[in-house]
Amino acid sequence: MESVVRQILDSRGDLAVPVAQLDLAANLFDAGLSSFGAVEVMVGLEEHFGSSFPDRLLRRETFSTIAALIGAAEELHRHSLAA
């Protein structure tokens, strides 16, 4: 799951720091993630898993670290399997 999140961040996040250099707890907004970039990452995850983000995950904290995005991606994956 980490590789999926990193790939989407790399292709859609438009970060100022290479994704490969960020650890799981690095603040993505400090690394250059904008609100537009967060939306792009969300869309990328939704497309990958074929599932929409639930409203309760639509908050800044969900997009603040790679670890938080992995948690959201795991939830999207579970939701797509249940559908």
DOTOR-756728 format. One record per atom (N, C-alpha, C, CB): residue number from 0; chain; x, y, z. Coordinates in Angstrom, 3 decimals, always signed. Glycine has a CB too. Layout:
BEGIN
<site pos="NUM" unit="A" east="X" north="Y" up="Z"/>
...
// end
This chain:
BEGIN
<site pos="0" unit="A" east="+0.831" north="-1.197" up="+0.000"/>
<site pos="0" unit="A" east="+0.000" north="+0.000" up="+0.000"/>
<site pos="0" unit="A" east="+0.875" north="+1.260" up="+0.000"/>
<site pos="0" unit="A" east="-0.945" north="-0.001" up="+1.221"/>
<site pos="1" unit="A" east="+1.995" north="+1.185" up="+0.702"/>
<site pos="1" unit="A" east="+2.879" north="+2.341" up="+0.735"/>
<site pos="1" unit="A" east="+3.361" north="+2.708" up="-0.672"/>
<site pos="1" unit="A" east="+4.074" north="+2.065" up="+1.649"/>
<site pos="2" unit="A" east="+3.674" north="+1.712" up="-1.475"/>
<site pos="2" unit="A" east="+4.171" north="+2.004" up="-2.824"/>
<site pos="2" unit="A" east="+3.098" north="+2.667" up="-3.686"/>
<site pos="2" unit="A" east="+4.659" north="+0.717" up="-3.498"/>
<site pos="3" unit="A" east="+1.838" north="+2.261" up="-3.524"/>
<site pos="3" unit="A" east="+0.734" north="+2.887" up="-4.264"/>
<site pos="3" unit="A" east="+0.613" north="+4.355" up="-3.868"/>
<site pos="3" unit="A" east="-0.604" north="+2.142" up="-3.999"/>
<site pos="4" unit="A" east="+0.620" north="+4.615" up="-2.571"/>
<site pos="4" unit="A" east="+0.497" north="+5.994" up="-2.078"/>
<site pos="4" unit="A" east="+1.666" north="+6.843" up="-2.563"/>
<site pos="4" unit="A" east="+0.429" north="+6.017" up="-0.536"/>
<site pos="5" unit="A" east="+2.872" north="+6.306" up="-2.468"/>
<site pos="5" unit="A" east="+4.048" north="+7.072" up="-2.916"/>
<site pos="5" unit="A" east="+3.993" north="+7.346" up="-4.419"/>
<site pos="5" unit="A" east="+5.344" north="+6.315" up="-2.570"/>
<site pos="6" unit="A" east="+3.546" north="+6.378" up="-5.201"/>
<site pos="6" unit="A" east="+3.453" north="+6.575" up="-6.645"/>
<site pos="6" unit="A" east="+2.452" north="+7.676" up="-6.980"/>
<site pos="6" unit="A" east="+3.053" north="+5.268" up="-7.340"/>
<site pos="7" unit="A" east="+1.305" north="+7.658" up="-6.318"/>
<site pos="7" unit="A" east="+0.284" north="+8.685" up="-6.574"/>
<site pos="7" unit="A" east="+0.762" north="+10.049" up="-6.093"/>
<site pos="7" unit="A" east="-1.046" north="+8.316" up="-5.882"/>
<site pos="8" unit="A" east="+1.404" north="+10.096" up="-4.943"/>
<site pos="8" unit="A" east="+1.972" north="+11.363" up="-4.466"/>
<site pos="8" unit="A" east="+3.000" north="+11.901" up="-5.454"/>
<site pos="8" unit="A" east="+2.617" north="+11.180" up="-3.079"/>
<site pos="9" unit="A" east="+3.827" north="+11.008" up="-5.976"/>
<site pos="9" unit="A" east="+4.870" north="+11.416" up="-6.897"/>
<site pos="9" unit="A" east="+4.287" north="+11.951" up="-8.196"/>
<site pos="9" unit="A" east="+5.797" north="+10.257" up="-7.182"/>
<site pos="10" unit="A" east="+3.236" north="+11.310" up="-8.694"/>
<site pos="10" unit="A" east="+2.675" north="+11.722" up="-9.986"/>
<site pos="10" unit="A" east="+1.678" north="+12.868" up="-9.879"/>
<site pos="10" unit="A" east="+2.007" north="+10.552" up="-10.641"/>
<site pos="11" unit="A" east="+1.042" north="+13.037" up="-8.719"/>
<site pos="11" unit="A" east="-0.033" north="+14.036" up="-8.617"/>
<site pos="11" unit="A" east="+0.153" north="+15.084" up="-7.527"/>
<site pos="11" unit="A" east="-1.315" north="+13.343" up="-8.383"/>
<site pos="12" unit="A" east="+1.063" north="+14.832" up="-6.583"/>
<site pos="12" unit="A" east="+1.179" north="+15.724" up="-5.429"/>
<site pos="12" unit="A" east="+1.939" north="+17.002" up="-5.671"/>
<site pos="12" unit="A" east="+1.819" north="+15.011" up="-4.334"/>
<site pos="13" unit="A" east="+2.784" north="+17.038" up="-6.715"/>
<site pos="13" unit="A" east="+3.574" north="+18.226" up="-7.040"/>
<site pos="13" unit="A" east="+4.338" north="+18.751" up="-5.819"/>
<site pos="13" unit="A" east="+2.665" north="+19.323" up="-7.597"/>
<site pos="14" unit="A" east="+5.052" north="+17.831" up="-5.151"/>
<site pos="14" unit="A" east="+5.808" north="+18.197" up="-3.954"/>
<site pos="14" unit="A" east="+7.133" north="+18.859" up="-4.318"/>
<site pos="14" unit="A" east="+6.060" north="+16.962" up="-3.086"/>
<site pos="15" unit="A" east="+7.631" north="+19.685" up="-3.418"/>
<site pos="15" unit="A" east="+8.925" north="+20.336" up="-3.614"/>
<site pos="15" unit="A" east="+10.078" north="+19.396" up="-3.251"/>
<site pos="15" unit="A" east="+9.005" north="+21.618" up="-2.774"/>
<site pos="16" unit="A" east="+9.770" north="+18.330" up="-2.545"/>
<site pos="16" unit="A" east="+10.756" north="+17.347" up="-2.084"/>
<site pos="16" unit="A" east="+10.435" north="+16.015" up="-2.763"/>
<site pos="16" unit="A" east="+10.743" north="+17.205" up="-0.505"/>
<site pos="17" unit="A" east="+11.449" north="+15.293" up="-3.244"/>
<site pos="17" unit="A" east="+11.165" north="+13.981" up="-3.836"/>
<site pos="17" unit="A" east="+10.471" north="+13.055" up="-2.824"/>
<site pos="17" unit="A" east="+12.472" north="+13.330" up="-4.342"/>
<site pos="18" unit="A" east="+9.433" north="+12.395" up="-3.265"/>
<site pos="18" unit="A" east="+8.654" north="+11.521" up="-2.386"/>
<site pos="18" unit="A" east="+9.540" north="+10.453" up="-1.753"/>
<site pos="18" unit="A" east="+7.507" north="+10.861" up="-3.166"/>
<site pos="19" unit="A" east="+10.507" north="+9.956" up="-2.497"/>
<site pos="19" unit="A" east="+11.396" north="+8.904" up="-1.992"/>
<site pos="19" unit="A" east="+12.198" north="+9.360" up="-0.777"/>
<site pos="19" unit="A" east="+12.347" north="+8.453" up="-3.090"/>
<site pos="20" unit="A" east="+12.387" north="+10.656" up="-0.611"/>
<site pos="20" unit="A" east="+13.152" north="+11.188" up="+0.519"/>
<site pos="20" unit="A" east="+12.313" north="+11.395" up="+1.780"/>
<site pos="20" unit="A" east="+13.784" north="+12.493" up="+0.126"/>
<site pos="21" unit="A" east="+11.010" north="+11.209" up="+1.678"/>
<site pos="21" unit="A" east="+10.116" north="+11.478" up="+2.808"/>
<site pos="21" unit="A" east="+9.852" north="+10.205" up="+3.591"/>
<site pos="21" unit="A" east="+8.790" north="+12.083" up="+2.322"/>
<site pos="22" unit="A" east="+9.938" north="+10.315" up="+4.925"/>
<site pos="22" unit="A" east="+9.554" north="+9.165" up="+5.740"/>
<site pos="22" unit="A" east="+8.049" north="+9.191" up="+5.967"/>
<site pos="22" unit="A" east="+10.314" north="+9.162" up="+7.095"/>
<site pos="23" unit="A" east="+7.548" north="+8.154" up="+6.581"/>
<site pos="23" unit="A" east="+6.096" north="+8.004" up="+6.737"/>
<site pos="23" unit="A" east="+5.454" north="+9.126" up="+7.544"/>
<site pos="23" unit="A" east="+5.792" north="+6.689" up="+7.395"/>
<site pos="24" unit="A" east="+6.209" north="+9.735" up="+8.438"/>
<site pos="24" unit="A" east="+5.650" north="+10.760" up="+9.323"/>
<site pos="24" unit="A" east="+5.949" north="+12.188" up="+8.861"/>
<site pos="24" unit="A" east="+6.183" north="+10.567" up="+10.718"/>
<site pos="25" unit="A" east="+6.640" north="+12.340" up="+7.739"/>
<site pos="25" unit="A" east="+6.969" north="+13.687" up="+7.257"/>
<site pos="25" unit="A" east="+5.687" north="+14.446" up="+6.911"/>
<site pos="25" unit="A" east="+7.906" north="+13.615" up="+6.018"/>
<site pos="26" unit="A" east="+5.670" north="+15.721" up="+7.262"/>
<site pos="26" unit="A" east="+4.517" north="+16.562" up="+6.970"/>
<site pos="26" unit="A" east="+4.511" north="+16.902" up="+5.477"/>
<site pos="26" unit="A" east="+4.539" north="+17.857" up="+7.836"/>
<site pos="27" unit="A" east="+3.503" north="+16.416" up="+4.774"/>
<site pos="27" unit="A" east="+3.434" north="+16.615" up="+3.331"/>
<site pos="27" unit="A" east="+3.181" north="+18.071" up="+2.953"/>
<site pos="27" unit="A" east="+2.351" north="+15.744" up="+2.744"/>
<site pos="28" unit="A" east="+2.490" north="+18.802" up="+3.802"/>
<site pos="28" unit="A" east="+2.252" north="+20.217" up="+3.516"/>
<site pos="28" unit="A" east="+3.558" north="+21.003" up="+3.649"/>
<site pos="28" unit="A" east="+1.170" north="+20.796" up="+4.469"/>
<site pos="29" unit="A" east="+4.402" north="+20.618" up="+4.607"/>
<site pos="29" unit="A" east="+5.727" north="+21.238" up="+4.712"/>
<site pos="29" unit="A" east="+6.599" north="+20.869" up="+3.514"/>
<site pos="29" unit="A" east="+6.418" north="+20.811" up="+6.018"/>
<site pos="30" unit="A" east="+6.320" north="+19.719" up="+2.902"/>
<site pos="30" unit="A" east="+7.080" north="+19.259" up="+1.736"/>
<site pos="30" unit="A" east="+6.541" north="+19.840" up="+0.439"/>
<site pos="30" unit="A" east="+7.060" north="+17.742" up="+1.663"/>
<site pos="31" unit="A" east="+5.536" north="+20.708" up="+0.528"/>
<site pos="31" unit="A" east="+5.046" north="+21.411" up="-0.647"/>
<site pos="31" unit="A" east="+3.674" north="+21.008" up="-1.144"/>
<site pos="31" unit="A" east="+5.988" north="+21.231" up="-1.722"/>
<site pos="32" unit="A" east="+3.000" north="+20.084" up="-0.462"/>
<site pos="32" unit="A" east="+1.660" north="+19.700" up="-0.899"/>
<site pos="32" unit="A" east="+0.692" north="+20.867" up="-0.699"/>
<site pos="32" unit="A" east="+1.169" north="+18.449" up="-0.128"/>
<site pos="33" unit="A" east="+0.031" north="+21.247" up="-1.767"/>
<site pos="33" unit="A" east="-0.962" north="+22.325" up="-1.698"/>
<site pos="33" unit="A" east="-2.348" north="+21.714" up="-1.554"/>
<site pos="33" unit="A" east="-0.891" north="+23.240" up="-2.960"/>
<site pos="34" unit="A" east="-3.345" north="+22.560" up="-1.355"/>
<site pos="34" unit="A" east="-4.717" north="+22.047" up="-1.285"/>
<site pos="34" unit="A" east="-5.119" north="+21.438" up="-2.630"/>
<site pos="34" unit="A" east="-5.705" north="+23.177" up="-0.885"/>
<site pos="35" unit="A" east="-4.680" north="+22.038" up="-3.732"/>
<site pos="35" unit="A" east="-4.954" north="+21.468" up="-5.050"/>
<site pos="35" unit="A" east="-4.258" north="+20.117" up="-5.199"/>
<site pos="35" unit="A" east="-4.498" north="+22.432" up="-6.164"/>
<site pos="36" unit="A" east="-3.008" north="+20.034" up="-4.729"/>
<site pos="36" unit="A" east="-2.279" north="+18.772" up="-4.777"/>
<site pos="36" unit="A" east="-2.966" north="+17.695" up="-3.956"/>
<site pos="36" unit="A" east="-0.861" north="+18.968" up="-4.284"/>
<site pos="37" unit="A" east="-3.516" north="+18.070" up="-2.804"/>
<site pos="37" unit="A" east="-4.234" north="+17.110" up="-1.963"/>
<site pos="37" unit="A" east="-5.462" north="+16.576" up="-2.697"/>
<site pos="37" unit="A" east="-4.651" north="+17.762" up="-0.624"/>
<site pos="38" unit="A" east="-6.152" north="+17.442" up="-3.410"/>
<site pos="38" unit="A" east="-7.312" north="+17.007" up="-4.191"/>
<site pos="38" unit="A" east="-6.861" north="+16.065" up="-5.305"/>
<site pos="38" unit="A" east="-8.067" north="+18.228" up="-4.783"/>
<site pos="39" unit="A" east="-5.763" north="+16.375" up="-5.958"/>
<site pos="39" unit="A" east="-5.235" north="+15.510" up="-7.012"/>
<site pos="39" unit="A" east="-4.860" north="+14.132" up="-6.460"/>
<site pos="39" unit="A" east="-4.014" north="+16.165" up="-7.674"/>
<site pos="40" unit="A" east="-4.250" north="+14.109" up="-5.287"/>
<site pos="40" unit="A" east="-3.901" north="+12.836" up="-4.647"/>
<site pos="40" unit="A" east="-5.173" north="+12.059" up="-4.312"/>
<site pos="40" unit="A" east="-3.056" north="+13.075" up="-3.362"/>
<site pos="41" unit="A" east="-6.172" north="+12.752" up="-3.786"/>
<site pos="41" unit="A" east="-7.442" north="+12.102" up="-3.470"/>
<site pos="41" unit="A" east="-8.048" north="+11.469" up="-4.723"/>
<site pos="41" unit="A" east="-8.427" north="+13.114" up="-2.851"/>
<site pos="42" unit="A" east="-8.091" north="+12.212" up="-5.812"/>
<site pos="42" unit="A" east="-8.646" north="+11.694" up="-7.061"/>
<site pos="42" unit="A" east="-7.834" north="+10.495" up="-7.546"/>
<site pos="42" unit="A" east="-8.674" north="+12.796" up="-8.141"/>
<site pos="43" unit="A" east="-6.522" north="+10.577" up="-7.439"/>
<site pos="43" unit="A" east="-5.676" north="+9.460" up="-7.849"/>
<site pos="43" unit="A" east="-5.963" north="+8.202" up="-7.050"/>
<site pos="43" unit="A" east="-4.220" north="+9.832" up="-7.707"/>
<site pos="44" unit="A" east="-6.147" north="+8.348" up="-5.740"/>
<site pos="44" unit="A" east="-6.473" north="+7.195" up="-4.894"/>
<site pos="44" unit="A" east="-7.863" north="+6.660" up="-5.227"/>
<site pos="44" unit="A" east="-6.394" north="+7.579" up="-3.401"/>
<site pos="45" unit="A" east="-8.807" north="+7.556" up="-5.441"/>
<site pos="45" unit="A" east="-10.154" north="+7.117" up="-5.804"/>
<site pos="45" unit="A" east="-10.144" north="+6.344" up="-7.123"/>
<site pos="45" unit="A" east="-11.100" north="+8.323" up="-5.906"/>
<site pos="46" unit="A" east="-9.414" north="+6.839" up="-8.084"/>
<site pos="46" unit="A" east="-9.331" north="+6.146" up="-9.372"/>
<site pos="46" unit="A" east="-8.652" north="+4.789" up="-9.219"/>
<site pos="46" unit="A" east="-8.570" north="+7.002" up="-10.394"/>
<site pos="47" unit="A" east="-7.599" north="+4.740" up="-8.437"/>
<site pos="47" unit="A" east="-6.861" north="+3.487" up="-8.255"/>
<site pos="47" unit="A" east="-7.736" north="+2.410" up="-7.616"/>
<site pos="47" unit="A" east="-5.617" north="+3.724" up="-7.396"/>
<site pos="48" unit="A" east="-8.504" north="+2.803" up="-6.608"/>
<site pos="48" unit="A" east="-9.301" north="+1.826" up="-5.863"/>
<site pos="48" unit="A" east="-10.746" north="+1.734" up="-6.338"/>
<site pos="48" unit="A" east="-9.284" north="+2.169" up="-4.402"/>
<site pos="49" unit="A" east="-11.161" north="+2.623" up="-7.215"/>
<site pos="49" unit="A" east="-12.532" north="+2.584" up="-7.707"/>
<site pos="49" unit="A" east="-13.552" north="+2.846" up="-6.615"/>
<site pos="49" unit="A" east="-12.810" north="+1.256" up="-8.345"/>
<site pos="50" unit="A" east="-13.190" north="+3.714" up="-5.692"/>
<site pos="50" unit="A" east="-14.047" north="+4.012" up="-4.548"/>
<site pos="50" unit="A" east="-13.869" north="+5.472" up="-4.164"/>
<site pos="50" unit="A" east="-13.723" north="+3.082" up="-3.347"/>
<site pos="51" unit="A" east="-14.938" north="+6.103" up="-3.699"/>
<site pos="51" unit="A" east="-14.881" north="+7.506" up="-3.297"/>
<site pos="51" unit="A" east="-14.468" north="+7.652" up="-1.836"/>
<site pos="51" unit="A" east="-16.233" north="+8.176" up="-3.526"/>
<site pos="52" unit="A" east="-13.781" north="+8.744" up="-1.551"/>
<site pos="52" unit="A" east="-13.412" north="+9.058" up="-0.171"/>
<site pos="52" unit="A" east="-14.677" north="+9.317" up="+0.632"/>
<site pos="52" unit="A" east="-12.458" north="+10.286" up="-0.108"/>
<site pos="53" unit="A" east="-14.825" north="+8.691" up="+1.795"/>
<site pos="53" unit="A" east="-15.954" north="+9.037" up="+2.662"/>
<site pos="53" unit="A" east="-15.756" north="+10.452" up="+3.229"/>
<site pos="53" unit="A" east="-16.102" north="+7.996" up="+3.819"/>
<site pos="54" unit="A" east="-16.836" north="+11.119" up="+3.478"/>
<site pos="54" unit="A" east="-16.779" north="+12.499" up="+3.972"/>
<site pos="54" unit="A" east="-15.901" north="+12.651" up="+5.203"/>
<site pos="54" unit="A" east="-18.167" north="+12.989" up="+4.287"/>
<site pos="55" unit="A" east="-15.918" north="+11.667" up="+6.092"/>
<site pos="55" unit="A" east="-15.157" north="+11.799" up="+7.344"/>
<site pos="55" unit="A" east="-13.648" north="+11.810" up="+7.121"/>
<site pos="55" unit="A" east="-15.514" north="+10.669" up="+8.287"/>
<site pos="56" unit="A" east="-13.183" north="+11.367" up="+5.934"/>
<site pos="56" unit="A" east="-11.747" north="+11.414" up="+5.632"/>
<site pos="56" unit="A" east="-11.346" north="+12.689" up="+4.901"/>
<site pos="56" unit="A" east="-11.353" north="+10.210" up="+4.800"/>
<site pos="57" unit="A" east="-12.315" north="+13.512" up="+4.567"/>
<site pos="57" unit="A" east="-12.020" north="+14.746" up="+3.841"/>
<site pos="57" unit="A" east="-11.624" north="+15.851" up="+4.807"/>
<site pos="57" unit="A" east="-13.230" north="+15.184" up="+3.001"/>
<site pos="58" unit="A" east="-10.437" north="+15.678" up="+5.370"/>
<site pos="58" unit="A" east="-9.886" north="+16.681" up="+6.290"/>
<site pos="58" unit="A" east="-8.372" north="+16.737" up="+6.112"/>
<site pos="58" unit="A" east="-10.258" north="+16.352" up="+7.774"/>
<site pos="59" unit="A" east="-7.820" north="+17.816" up="+6.512"/>
<site pos="59" unit="A" east="-6.385" north="+18.070" up="+6.313"/>
<site pos="59" unit="A" east="-5.513" north="+16.956" up="+6.875"/>
<site pos="59" unit="A" east="-5.996" north="+19.388" up="+6.958"/>
<site pos="60" unit="A" east="-5.879" north="+16.424" up="+8.021"/>
<site pos="60" unit="A" east="-5.069" north="+15.391" up="+8.677"/>
<site pos="60" unit="A" east="-4.898" north="+14.151" up="+7.799"/>
<site pos="60" unit="A" east="-5.704" north="+14.995" up="+10.006"/>
<site pos="61" unit="A" east="-5.895" north="+13.824" up="+7.001"/>
<site pos="61" unit="A" east="-5.832" north="+12.652" up="+6.130"/>
<site pos="61" unit="A" east="-4.698" north="+12.782" up="+5.118"/>
<site pos="61" unit="A" east="-7.167" north="+12.454" up="+5.403"/>
<site pos="62" unit="A" east="-4.387" north="+13.999" up="+4.719"/>
<site pos="62" unit="A" east="-3.394" north="+14.253" up="+3.686"/>
<site pos="62" unit="A" east="-2.084" north="+14.791" up="+4.251"/>
<site pos="62" unit="A" east="-3.946" north="+15.222" up="+2.678"/>
<site pos="63" unit="A" east="-1.935" north="+14.768" up="+5.572"/>
<site pos="63" unit="A" east="-0.781" north="+15.417" up="+6.187"/>
<site pos="63" unit="A" east="+0.487" north="+14.586" up="+6.174"/>
<site pos="63" unit="A" east="-1.104" north="+15.772" up="+7.582"/>
<site pos="64" unit="A" east="+0.370" north="+13.259" up="+6.132"/>
<site pos="64" unit="A" east="+1.553" north="+12.391" up="+6.120"/>
<site pos="64" unit="A" east="+1.309" north="+11.196" up="+5.195"/>
<site pos="64" unit="A" east="+1.896" north="+11.905" up="+7.560"/>
<site pos="65" unit="A" east="+2.376" north="+10.548" up="+4.814"/>
<site pos="65" unit="A" east="+2.247" north="+9.327" up="+4.015"/>
<site pos="65" unit="A" east="+1.535" north="+8.259" up="+4.835"/>
<site pos="65" unit="A" east="+3.638" north="+8.818" up="+3.544"/>
<site pos="66" unit="A" east="+1.850" north="+8.176" up="+6.120"/>
<site pos="66" unit="A" east="+1.195" north="+7.185" up="+6.983"/>
<site pos="66" unit="A" east="-0.317" north="+7.395" up="+7.021"/>
<site pos="66" unit="A" east="+1.767" north="+7.256" up="+8.406"/>
<site pos="67" unit="A" east="-0.752" north="+8.641" up="+7.123"/>
<site pos="67" unit="A" east="-2.190" north="+8.927" up="+7.144"/>
<site pos="67" unit="A" east="-2.828" north="+8.563" up="+5.804"/>
<site pos="67" unit="A" east="-2.443" north="+10.417" up="+7.469"/>
<site pos="68" unit="A" east="-2.133" north="+8.834" up="+4.711"/>
<site pos="68" unit="A" east="-2.658" north="+8.470" up="+3.400"/>
<site pos="68" unit="A" east="-2.727" north="+6.958" up="+3.218"/>
<site pos="68" unit="A" east="-1.801" north="+9.082" up="+2.306"/>
<site pos="69" unit="A" east="-1.773" north="+6.245" up="+3.777"/>
<site pos="69" unit="A" east="-1.827" north="+4.781" up="+3.721"/>
<site pos="69" unit="A" east="-3.073" north="+4.281" up="+4.446"/>
<site pos="69" unit="A" east="-0.549" north="+4.155" up="+4.344"/>
<site pos="70" unit="A" east="-3.368" north="+4.855" up="+5.604"/>
<site pos="70" unit="A" east="-4.580" north="+4.482" up="+6.333"/>
<site pos="70" unit="A" east="-5.833" north="+4.742" up="+5.512"/>
<site pos="70" unit="A" east="-4.660" north="+5.242" up="+7.647"/>
<site pos="71" unit="A" east="-5.885" north="+5.885" up="+4.844"/>
<site pos="71" unit="A" east="-7.037" north="+6.206" up="+3.998"/>
<site pos="71" unit="A" east="-7.106" north="+5.250" up="+2.810"/>
<site pos="71" unit="A" east="-6.962" north="+7.669" up="+3.505"/>
<site pos="72" unit="A" east="-5.961" north="+4.948" up="+2.209"/>
<site pos="72" unit="A" east="-5.928" north="+4.030" up="+1.063"/>
<site pos="72" unit="A" east="-6.382" north="+2.633" up="+1.471"/>
<site pos="72" unit="A" east="-4.513" north="+3.969" up="+0.461"/>
<site pos="73" unit="A" east="-5.980" north="+2.195" up="+2.652"/>
<site pos="73" unit="A" east="-6.420" north="+0.883" up="+3.131"/>
<site pos="73" unit="A" east="-7.930" north="+0.840" up="+3.310"/>
<site pos="73" unit="A" east="-5.729" north="+0.538" up="+4.450"/>
<site pos="74" unit="A" east="-8.490" north="+1.940" up="+3.799"/>
<site pos="74" unit="A" east="-9.939" north="+2.006" up="+3.955"/>
<site pos="74" unit="A" east="-10.639" north="+2.004" up="+2.593"/>
<site pos="74" unit="A" east="-10.331" north="+3.259" up="+4.750"/>
<site pos="75" unit="A" east="-10.110" north="+2.751" up="+1.634"/>
<site pos="75" unit="A" east="-10.683" north="+2.744" up="+0.290"/>
<site pos="75" unit="A" east="-10.611" north="+1.344" up="-0.319"/>
<site pos="75" unit="A" east="-9.953" north="+3.757" up="-0.613"/>
<site pos="76" unit="A" east="-9.506" north="+0.671" up="-0.089"/>
<site pos="76" unit="A" east="-9.338" north="-0.684" up="-0.605"/>
<site pos="76" unit="A" east="-10.372" north="-1.635" up="+0.011"/>
<site pos="76" unit="A" east="-7.912" north="-1.190" up="-0.321"/>
<site pos="77" unit="A" east="-10.546" north="-1.576" up="+1.318"/>
<site pos="77" unit="A" east="-11.541" north="-2.411" up="+1.991"/>
<site pos="77" unit="A" east="-12.939" north="-2.118" up="+1.445"/>
<site pos="77" unit="A" east="-11.501" north="-2.178" up="+3.518"/>
<site pos="78" unit="A" east="-13.234" north="-0.853" up="+1.251"/>
<site pos="78" unit="A" east="-14.541" north="-0.455" up="+0.744"/>
<site pos="78" unit="A" east="-14.758" north="-0.984" up="-0.667"/>
<site pos="78" unit="A" east="-14.684" north="+1.067" up="+0.767"/>
<site pos="79" unit="A" east="-13.710" north="-0.947" up="-1.491"/>
<site pos="79" unit="A" east="-13.847" north="-1.423" up="-2.873"/>
<site pos="79" unit="A" east="-14.043" north="-2.939" up="-2.908"/>
<site pos="79" unit="A" east="-12.608" north="-1.029" up="-3.707"/>
<site pos="80" unit="A" east="-13.461" north="-3.664" up="-1.957"/>
<site pos="80" unit="A" east="-13.642" north="-5.119" up="-1.896"/>
<site pos="80" unit="A" east="-15.051" north="-5.482" up="-1.445"/>
<site pos="80" unit="A" east="-12.613" north="-5.746" up="-0.949"/>
<site pos="81" unit="A" east="-15.626" north="-4.635" up="-0.580"/>
<site pos="81" unit="A" east="-16.965" north="-4.909" up="-0.051"/>
<site pos="81" unit="A" east="-18.068" north="-4.568" up="-1.053"/>
<site pos="81" unit="A" east="-17.184" north="-4.126" up="+1.232"/>
<site pos="82" unit="A" east="-17.732" north="-3.723" up="-2.013"/>
<site pos="82" unit="A" east="-18.762" north="-3.275" up="-2.976"/>
<site pos="82" unit="A" east="-19.129" north="-4.344" up="-3.977"/>
<site pos="82" unit="A" east="-18.287" north="-2.048" up="-3.721"/>
// end
